[in-house]
Amino acid sequence: MEATAAPVALRPCGTCGADAEFASTGLFRVNAQKKRLDVWLIYRCATCGSVWNSAVISRGRPGRIYREELERFTGNDPVMALWCALDVGLLRRNGARRGKVAFVVEGDRPAGGEDWSGDVRELEAYLREVPNAMLFDVPLHYHLHQASVSDGNVDLSRLWENTLTASIPELSVTFVENHDTQPGQSLASTVAPWFKAAAYAIILFNEAGVPCVFWGDLLGTPETGDLPAVRELPILMGVRFRAAIGPQHNAFDDPDVVGFAREGRADVPGTGCAVILSDRRAAEKTLSVGAHHAGEEWECLIGGHPPVRVADDGTLTGTVSDGGLSVYVPSI
């Protein structure tokens, strides 16, 4: 299910003198002053055309904003504009409400269910008894949690073992965190912040399972201070939206450094992605990204490493830092 267009924002219009619908222009306004950065998404009243700027970043520190994210603001990236327009919390902080969202649904999706068990056999039994349902992949969540708190002593090559995504991928809902697993809750099994971006890359770019993003990871929980926002998450969601398509090639073949890649489509420029993650040591890893990418330059969108060039055989050799995450995409 995907949004087909940015929804309108509902708020009072000073010119019209009444509540009105404001349509996103898809354009950002960026202003830097005294080592602080402000970013707004520009809207126009559908009735009178007056402009309203919805604050996305207020008095932010440039050093805490990824260069790639800033380039998407300055370049009026349509995916970033759509995500900001869909963000209910962002609109609420700007004194607005989100209008109706138009979605397109491809195929038939079963209903969601909940059977909290770390034993994949229990989840499989539930799905045999309850037709047309999907379940959260709790075993995978626990694997991600253990990887984040084990000080590098979890075998990442076995990350998918005994998970619902490996067993029944079409009925698996993958997640990193939810309201029950955050600190202080009855099922607290929080994924540590240093590993959370890598965990989201795993579920968002994977061809198997239906990923679910936790609101607290996207925006943080400032009211309790339990969870910081995952800074890389909007970028990861954007990569999923535009690039994480096509056949997948896995390289879960090392206890500490694993990766996988999506080929994208030859007829859709800029598609395809490669992910490398580590829980202990820095390393290089070679992934297959598809022969149609041979000779292309791919940039390291997350990880801060230099661009690499795809070899004639369609492989890419990327670098990951100690305990880090690297995401490579075709340079456009």
N, C-alpha and C positions, 0 to 999 in steps of 0.2 A: 504494500500500500504506500503510495507516494502522493505528496501534495502536488497539484497541477499548477498552482499559482499562489502568490503571496496573498494571504487574507487581508482584508481592510482592518484598520485600527479604529476603534470607536472612542471618541472623546469630544469634549466641548470645543466648538470652533468660535474663536473670538470675533471673527467677521460675521459669521452667520447668526451668532447669538443663540445657538442651540447645539445639542449633540449632533455630530456629523460623522460620516465615514471618511477616513483618510486613507488614500491608496499609496502604497510604497512606490517610490520612483525607481527603486533598485540602485540608488546612488548614495554614496557615503560622503560626509563632510569630515575632514581630518584637520585638526589644528594642534600645533605644538607651541607651547609657550612656557618659558622658564623651567625647562626639563620636565614638563608635564604634558600629557597627551590627552586630547579629547576626540572622540569619534561619535558621530551621529548618523543615523539612517534618516534620509529625507523623505517626508511624506507630503502629499498635497490633498487638500479638502476636495472631495468629489463634487461638492456643490459649487463652491466659489473659487477654488484653485489656490487658496492661501496655503502657505508653506508651514509645516510643523516638523521640527527636528527631534527625533527620538534618540536620547542618549544611549549609546552602546558602551562606551568607556568614558568615565569621568575622572579627570585629573590623574590618569594612570602614569605609572613610571615606564618610560620607553624600554628600560632594561628588563622589565617583566613581561614584555609583549614580544612574541616570536616575530622575527623578520618576515617569515612567510605569511603570518597572519596580518601583519601591517601592510604587506604588499597586496593582500586581498582586499583590504579596506581601500587603499589608494587606487587600486585597479578596478574598483566596483565589481568585485567578483559576484556573479549572480547566485551562486550557491550560498555564500556567506550572507548575502542580502535576504535570501529566502529563509535561512535559519533564524536570522534576527527577527524577521517579520512573524515567524511562527512561535517565537519565544514568549509564552504567556507571562512569565515572571519579569522579563525585561519590559514588556508593555505595562505591566502593573506598576513597576517602579517609575514609569513615566506618566502615570495617571491615565492610562488608556486600557481598553479591553480589546481582546482579539475577536474579530468577526468570524463568521463561518469559514471553515476550510474545505476546499474542494479536493477530494482524493480520487485517485484512480486505483482500482484493485485489479491485479492480474491473477487470474485463476481463483480457485476456491480455497479459503483458509479455514481450518477447523477452529473450534472454540478453545479458549485457553482454560486450563485447569490448574490446580495446585495440589501436589502431593509431595511434601517436603521430606525427602529421603536422600541420603548420601549413597544408598545402595541402588545401583542401576537396575538390578533385578526386580526390585519393588516398583520402580517406575515403569518398567516393561510390563509387569503384571497389571498395573493400573490401566495402561493403555490397551491391553487386551480386553479388559472388562468394560472400559468406557470408550465407545466408538467416537470418532470425529473429535478428538481432543488433542491438545498440545500441553506439554509439561515443561517446567523450568529444569534445566540441566544442573541440578544441585551438585552432583559429583564433580562436574567441571568447575563449578564455583569453588568447591573445597580444594581442588587441585591448585587453582590460581591462588587461593589464600595461603596454602602450604608453601607454594613456591615463593611467596612474598615474605614469609617469616622464617624460612629455613636456613638463612645465611648461606645460600648456594648449595645446600645439601639435598635438594629435590632433583630427581632426574627429569629434566624437561622433555627428553625424548619420549617419555611415557605419559605426557600430559593428557592425551586423549584416551588413554586406556580406561575401560569400564565407565565410560560416559554415555549419556543418552545421545549426544551428537554423533558419536561413533557408531552407536547401535541402531538408532532410528532417527536419522538426521532431519527428515521431513516433519517430525513431530516434536522437535527440540527447540526450546526457547533458551538462548544463551544469555548470560548476564554476568556482570562483574560484582555488582553490589545492589542491594535493595534496602527498603526501610527496615527489614528484619535483621539484616546482617551488619548494619552500621553499629558503631560503639554504643554500649549501654542497652542494646536490645536483647531479647531472649535468645535469638539465634546468632548473636554477634560472632562474626567470622570475617572481619574486615580485611580487605586486601590492602597491604601496606602502600602508602603513597608512591614510593620509589618504583613500584612494579605496576601501578595501576594503568599507566598509558600503554604499556606492553600488553597487559591483559585485554584492554579495549581493542588494540590492534588485532589481537588474535580472534576476537569474536566478530568484529566489524568487517574484516576483510575476508573471513573464511566463507567458502561457498556453502558449507553445511550449517544448518541451524538458522534460527531467526533471532538476530541480536536485539537486546533490550538495553537502553541506556538509562541509568539511574539519574533522576533529576538532581540529587545531591552531589553527584560527581560532576555534572555539567555546570552547576551554579555555585556549589559549595553550600555549607550550612552555617552561615555567620551567626544565626540565632543561638546555636549551641557550641559552635567551634569544633564540632566532632570531625567534619570532613572538609578539607580544602578542595576547591574546584580543580579539576584536572585540566591544566592549561592546554594540553595538546588535544583535548577531546573534540573541540569544534573542527580542528584541522583533520583529525581522523574521520570524523563524520562526513566532512566534505570529500575526502578521498574515497570513502565508500560510495558516496552519491555519484561521483563522476568517473571513477577509475577502477574500482574493485569488481571487475567483471571478467568473464572468460574462464578458460580452463585453469585449474589450480595445480601447482607442483609443490609438494611438501619436501622439506629437508629437516625432519625431526629425527636426526641421526646422531646427536651428540648430547651428553648429559647437561652441558652448560650453555651451549650456543645452538639455537635452532632457528629455522626460518621457513618461509613459504612465499610463493609468488602467484599472482594472477596474470594471465597473458593479456587481458583486455581483448579488443577486437581490432583487426587490421583496418577495418573500414571506419573506425571511430578514433580519430587522432587523440593522443593524450591519455588513452586508457591503458590500464595495466599498473601493477604495483608490486613491490618486493619488500618483505619485512624480515628483519633479523633482530633477535633479542638474546640477551645474555643475563644470567643470574650470578655470574662470578667473574669472568675474565673478558678482556678485550680480544677480538678475533676478526678474521676475515671469513666470509662464507660465500660460496658460489651457488647461485640459484638459477633455475631455468625460467626465463621470462617469455620465451617464444621466438622462433626464428624470424618472424616478421619484424622484430625489433632490432635485428642485427645492424650494428653501426650507429645506433641512436645514443645520444647522451641522456643519462638519467640523473636527476638531481636528488640529493639527500634532503627531503622535506623536513624530517625530524631526525636529529642525531648530530647535525653539524659537521658532517664529513664532506670531502670534496666530491664533485660529480664523477660518475664513472661512465664508461662506454660499454655497450653490449657487444659481446664477441660475435664472430661469424656464426657460431653454433647456437646463438640465442641465449647464452648464459651471461649472467652479471655477477661480478665479484664485488661485494660490498663490505663495509667495515662497521663494526659495532663496538662501542666503548664498554668498559668494565661495568657490568650491571646495567647496561643501557638498552636503548631501542633505536633502531634505524629504519626509516621508511623511505624508500626510493620510488620515484615516479618519473615518467618521461618528461624531459624538459620541453616546454612549449614556447 
